[in-house]
């Protein structure tokens, strides 16, 4: 029993130091996905600065439009969310970007400005590894296909509805091999 309790306590302590972007994603601000959370974390560096951001400041960031900016401002205006942030601070949760988190500068700009959806299964890398590669080369991971999507990184069992939507919108479907060749060129 004592070992289980110690393991649980160690796990709780470890969770307090998760990357700031993961915390932002996890607190559930509407329309703030993983990519947007990373953008916000890199730019504002702390929850306190983000909480004070204006609609105008937020929209000046890449991939933050009026809907997202409005929801971020709204989230931090609610008293229950302010209380949540205060409680997290009281419990010792890290609510700022640490220096080791900001050193992941892009390796290249080959994918700069490109919005990429990943769909299906892959053989050479995992989905998480592809997400990292996209970010390391200046691209942005997006979760759903829209008119703003640059291309879909298509795995072997891509869902038929995503394929149909991409084809309907004229979004290119890029295979794993084509994608890796593009990064290595």
C-alpha positions in Angstrom: 0.0 0.0 0.0 2.8 2.4 0.9 4.5 1.9 -2.4 1.3 2.6 -4.3 0.7 5.8 -2.4 4.3 6.9 -3.0 3.9 6.2 -6.7 0.7 8.1 -6.8 2.3 11.1 -5.0 5.3 11.0 -7.4 3.0 11.0 -10.4 1.0 14.0 -9.0 4.2 15.9 -8.5 5.5 15.1 -12.0 2.2 16.2 -13.5 2.7 19.7 -12.0 5.6 20.3 -14.3 4.0 19.4 -17.7 4.8 21.8 -20.5 2.9 25.1 -20.4 1.3 24.4 -23.9 -0.1 21.1 -22.7 -1.7 22.9 -19.7 -3.2 25.5 -22.0 -4.6 22.8 -24.2 -5.8 20.8 -21.2 -7.8 23.6 -19.5 -10.3 23.5 -22.4 -10.5 26.9 -23.9 -12.9 26.6 -26.8 -11.3 26.3 -30.2 -7.8 26.2 -28.7 -6.2 23.0 -30.0 -2.7 21.7 -29.5 -1.1 23.9 -32.2 -2.8 27.0 -31.0 -1.9 26.3 -27.4 1.8 26.0 -28.5 1.5 29.3 -30.3 0.0 31.0 -27.3 2.5 29.5 -24.9 5.5 30.6 -27.0 4.2 34.1 -27.4 2.8 34.9 -24.0 5.2 32.8 -21.9 2.9 32.7 -18.8 -0.7 32.3 -17.9 -0.8 35.7 -16.3 0.3 37.5 -19.5 -2.1 35.4 -21.6 -4.9 36.2 -19.2 -4.3 40.0 -19.8 -4.1 39.7 -23.6 -6.5 41.7 -25.7 -8.5 40.5 -28.7 -6.2 42.6 -30.9 -3.0 41.1 -29.5 -4.3 37.6 -29.9 -5.4 38.1 -33.5 -1.9 39.3 -34.4 -0.6 35.8 -33.8 -0.5 33.3 -36.7 -3.4 30.9 -36.6 -5.4 32.9 -34.1 -8.5 34.4 -35.7 -11.5 36.3 -34.3 -13.3 33.2 -32.9 -10.2 31.9 -31.0 -9.3 35.4 -29.7 -12.8 35.9 -28.5 -12.9 32.6 -26.7 -9.5 33.2 -25.0 -10.6 36.6 -23.7 -13.9 35.2 -22.6 -12.3 32.2 -20.8 -10.1 34.4 -18.7 -13.0 36.8 -17.9 -15.0 34.1 -16.1 -14.6 34.1 -12.3 -14.7 30.3 -12.2 -11.7 30.1 -14.6 -9.8 32.7 -12.6 -10.4 30.6 -9.5 -9.2 27.5 -11.3 -5.9 29.3 -12.3 -5.4 30.5 -8.8 -6.0 27.0 -7.4 -3.5 25.5 -9.9 -0.9 28.1 -8.8 -1.6 27.4 -5.2 -1.0 23.7 -5.8 2.3 24.4 -7.5 1.4 23.7 -11.1 3.9 25.4 -13.5 1.9 28.0 -15.4 4.7 29.5 -17.6 7.0 28.5 -20.4 10.2 27.1 -19.2 13.5 27.9 -21.0 14.0 24.3 -22.2 10.5 24.4 -23.9 11.3 27.5 -26.0 14.5 26.1 -27.5 12.7 23.9 -30.0 13.3 26.3 -32.9 12.4 25.0 -36.3 15.0 23.0 -38.2 13.9 24.5 -41.5 11.2 26.6 -43.0 10.2 24.1 -45.7 6.7 23.9 -44.4 6.3 27.5 -43.2 2.8 28.8 -43.4 1.4 25.4 -44.4 -1.6 23.9 -42.5 -1.4 20.1 -42.5 -3.9 17.4 -41.5 -2.6 14.0 -40.6 -4.9 11.1 -41.3 -4.4 7.3 -41.3 -1.7 4.9 -40.2 2.0 5.2 -41.1 4.9 2.8 -41.4 8.0 4.9 -41.1 7.0 7.3 -38.2 4.2 7.5 -35.7 1.6 10.2 -35.9 3.2 12.1 -33.0 6.6 12.0 -34.8 5.0 13.4 -37.9 3.4 16.2 -35.8 6.9 17.0 -34.5 8.4 16.9 -37.9 5.8 19.3 -39.2 6.4 21.7 -36.4 10.2 21.4 -36.7 10.0 22.5 -40.3 7.7 25.5 -39.7 4.3 23.9 -40.5 1.2 23.8 -38.4 -0.8 20.7 -37.5 -4.5 21.0 -37.8 -7.1 18.5 -36.7 -9.7 18.9 -39.4 -9.9 19.6 -43.1 -11.0 23.1 -44.2 -10.5 25.4 -47.1 -7.4 26.7 -45.3 -5.7 23.3 -45.2 -2.6 23.1 -47.4 -2.5 19.3 -47.7 -3.4 16.0 -46.0 -0.6 13.7 -45.0 -2.3 10.5 -45.9 -1.7 7.2 -44.2 -2.7 3.7 -45.3 -6.2 3.6 -43.8 -7.3 7.2 -44.2 -11.0 7.5 -43.4 -13.3 7.8 -46.4 -15.1 10.9 -45.1 -11.8 12.8 -44.7 -10.7 11.7 -48.2 -14.0 12.8 -49.7 -13.9 16.2 -48.0 -10.3 16.8 -49.1 -11.2 15.9 -52.7 -14.3 18.0 -52.6 -12.2 21.0 -51.4 -9.4 20.3 -53.8 -6.9 19.7 -51.0 -3.9 17.6 -52.1 -3.4 14.2 -50.6 0.3 13.5 -49.9 1.7 10.1 -49.1 4.2 9.4 -46.4 7.0 8.8 -48.9 6.2 12.1 -50.8 6.2 14.0 -47.5 9.5 12.6 -46.4 11.0 13.2 -49.8 9.9 16.8 -49.6 11.5 17.3 -46.2 14.7 15.8 -47.4 15.0 17.7 -50.6 
